[in-house]
Amino acid sequence: MSGDSQARVSVIIPARNEEANIERAVRSVESQTGVPLEVIVVDDQSDDRTGEILAGLKSEIPSLRVLRIDSLPGGWLGKPFALACGAKTASGAWLLFTDADTEHQPGSLQELLARAENERVDLLSLSPGQLTLTWWEKAVIPRVYVWLAKRFRFDAVNDPASSAAAANGQYILIKRDVYEKAGGHEAVRGELLEDVALAKRVKSSGGRLLFLAGAPWVQTRMYRTFGEMWQGWTKNMYLLADKKLTPLLAEVAAAWLLDLLPLAAVPVVAVAAATGGLRWPFAVGLILACFVSAGWRAWRYVRALHELGFAPGLIRYRIRGAALVSLLMLDSARRHRRGRIEWKGRTYSVSPSAARGTPEEVPPTGVAKRITS
């Protein structure tokens, strides 16, 4: 349902090489009912079939607006620039920034907009439901989001008295005047985590946040290959830990001591007892302690999965997830402290310290030459 000049919500979708996702995202947004909206897709220098797919959709959906970025201005990262360009051309009183790999459930926008307005929220963000099809997605994605739910607790983010602030760029619904007051994406133009940075600016300027587990409204499949997943999370994890080693090392230590070590210890203790290295009563006590520890951790993990909308059956991948996410965290810290991050064909020079600077693309790409519709 669209109405360019009468739009109440402007939906802005950045797309860089999203040929596998963009059609589903556009159709799921464009078909939303009950809210006058416009859909703006910003093609961020895609060199796959994204542009071709968008041209076909535009012939079918005349109200769809497509902008094309030819190059980036100095000091900007790609996604913030794409979002800023979309916002600049938008006409809605509300802006919905959403990713090209999302699929929006029917009626979700109407329901969430009503909730934002009824509760006088300035920025509403979702942590969408995560589709996990491969074993490595089932192992890593839930584990990461359980960690993030501890780092960015929904109740703390939603509490106006708390300084905690967070948002997920896969779904950010924000009042246009609040967005502009916070400086928009220009104010976070050099941030790899532009979503969290924008939420912090909104809350610090007096805006109210509402951050929700979003599985009932929006679904996404973030990565389609193991390499994409590894690159994506190594880009983000050190930043999500505020560029501090302590939160990452604490999570790694907990995974190894409480998830991996107890299971590895059981056969070692049994062999030691069988060969006379340990007395059986002591060995049995150790084995029972290992099983109790493993059971307690598994119960807590199942509860956290339920709260985030993940299927409880993903518990089967908990141990593999503990090992993989530990390695991801360590690799993320290593790459950031080395000062170089790669993502979607771009290389960024980053500061390893939270107190120093923002990322810059390497090499510089010059100025933006053209944005076309």
Helices and strands as residue ranges (DSSP letters): G 4-6, E 9-15, H 22-30, E 37-44, H 50-60, E 65-69, H 78-89, E 94-98, E 102-104, H 108-118, E 123-130, H 135-151, H 154-158, E 171-175, H 176-181, G 184-188, H 194-204, E 209-220, H 226-240, H 245-254, I 255-260, H 261-274, H 280-308, G 312-317, H 318-338, E 340-343, E 346-349, E 360-362, E 371-372
